[in-house]
Amino acid sequence: MRTGKNDISGWLVRRAPWPWWVVLAAVLGALATHVTRAIPDGGMDNVIVVRAARTWMAGGSPYDDPHFLYLPGAVLAAVPQALLPPAALRVLVPLAVTGCLAAGWACALRLHGVPLRSRFAALGLTGLAAGFAPFGHLVLLGNWTVTAALALPLGLLLAGRGRWPAAGAVIGAAVALKPLLAPVALLFVFARQWRALAMLVLVPALASAGSALLLPDPVGFVTRTLPFLLRGDDAFVRLYEASPAAVLPRLGVPAPLAEAVALLACATGVVCAYRRRRRADPGPLRLAETATTLMLSAFLASRPSYDHYLLVVLPLLLAGVPYVGSVARGPWFWLALVPQIPGLTWPYLEPGRRRAVKDAVTLCVLAVTMMCHCVRVRPSRGSGAFVTQRREREEAGRVRTSSDPAF
């Protein structure tokens, strides 16, 4: 696909003026400050993990709390927080979550070859923080999904540079804390990176086994947490679930049919991701789109599935804007994000249902958009990096100049 005068990549990758960074710092600082003042304990979800660590330190089982949905390694990882006073957590947790999200955005940019000082770097993160509601929700909750939001782009960045075993270790470390990125193992299977896959499996397996031996209930995750996740019958959890299997029954669809639809959509997404991986076109879009399609497919069927899970995939997709042929240049990508504009309300829906329905619409539209993109898009010159596009334009200019009789 040839680039023309409407190509925006050149403007996007130029160095951002310093006022842009001031605006970004103000937006991130205002968000972290608001959470610090509004939330006294560092976030409801982070408190669950810290409380589990304190329970273990007191001799109890972390899995006595049914909302502790993490692997045993998260208990030990939360011990440093458990030793801090609540006043320190109130300040440090929002700053740490915001910093991890910013670092994940930076890794996504570097995967796509976008300069970190570019206009797009500043504009993209500002837009995510100010215009995408799940960003604020994640900082507000202090949820450990932020580890996956950092680990996935970092792992893909390493994989894109040929360091697959290191990528497997990074993804595995995130799985050891929260098994959200487990579906990414299929990417390593598709790529036939067996050593890296072994790293991805061994790191959380060894960390979980070693940590479990220190717990009074070593198999608590298997005997308590997994049945809870498979049932998905907790009223509080179900209130915010975004998967079709959870939302459709609340709209009158029989639960078995809703689960069948979710599983079928998940399987379709995996097939589409495999087809995307088989297209060996140049540039990093292949890695990013395969991984994000796998994750979105898993979110369709997983229980629970929350709105802030989208921050695991969205930065990777958004960072592909400078590439011709990127899914982020299509209208459906942006239409999927409309329900997540802060302050946007939907009529004719009860307040208790509104949040889950909005999140489900975003998840489903984005997942279907990615599936269609993986199947329909064909390799082209436009699928290469924007740097390649710029060089091609410069070469074309030199050819025209050399053919001029006055040259």
Secondary structure, 3 states (H helix, E strand, C coil): CCCCCCCCHHHHCCECCHHHHHHHHHHHHHHHHHHHHHCCCCCHHHHHHHHHHHHHHCCCCHHHCCCCCCCCHHHHHCHHHHCCCHHHHHHHHHHHHHHHHHHHHHHHHHHCCCCCCEHHHHHHHHHHHHHCHHHHHHHHHCCCHHHHHHHHHHHHHHHHCCCHHHHHHHHHHHHHHCHHHHHHHHHHHHCCCHHHHHHHHHHHHHHHHHHHCCCCCCCHHHHHHHHHHHHCCCHHHHHHCCCHHHHHHHCCCCHHHHHHHHHHHHHHHHHHHHHHHHCCCCCCHHHHHHHHHHHHHHHHHCCCCCHHHHHHCHHHHHCCCCCCCCHHHCHHHHHHHHHHCCCCCCCCCCHHHHHHHHHHHHHHHHHHHHHHHHHHCCCCHHHCCHHHHHHHHHHHHHHHHHCCCCC
